[in-house]
Amino acid sequence: MRSELVFKARTHVPNPFQLCQLTSKASRGLHGGVFVSTPQAINEAFEILARKQPVAKPPDSTNTVTDLAA
């Protein structure tokens, strides 16, 4: 089921906008020479994203502000 794939992918790409963008780009890439239906390409893109390494969290911006003030 696609919702399970979305939740698995969200553990590795927590930003929903970035997840949407990456899924869109990956599904378009999967359409290359071989005929693949759009829903199948989207599901495969979510599966690929779910297997990737987790995205590193950016440093806390409050620490940088306090470091600059010191």
Summary of the structure (lengths in Angstrom):
residues: 70
radius of gyration: 16.5
end to end distance: 51.5
largest distance: 58.8
contacts: 153
relative contact order: 0.17
helix: 67%
strand: 0%
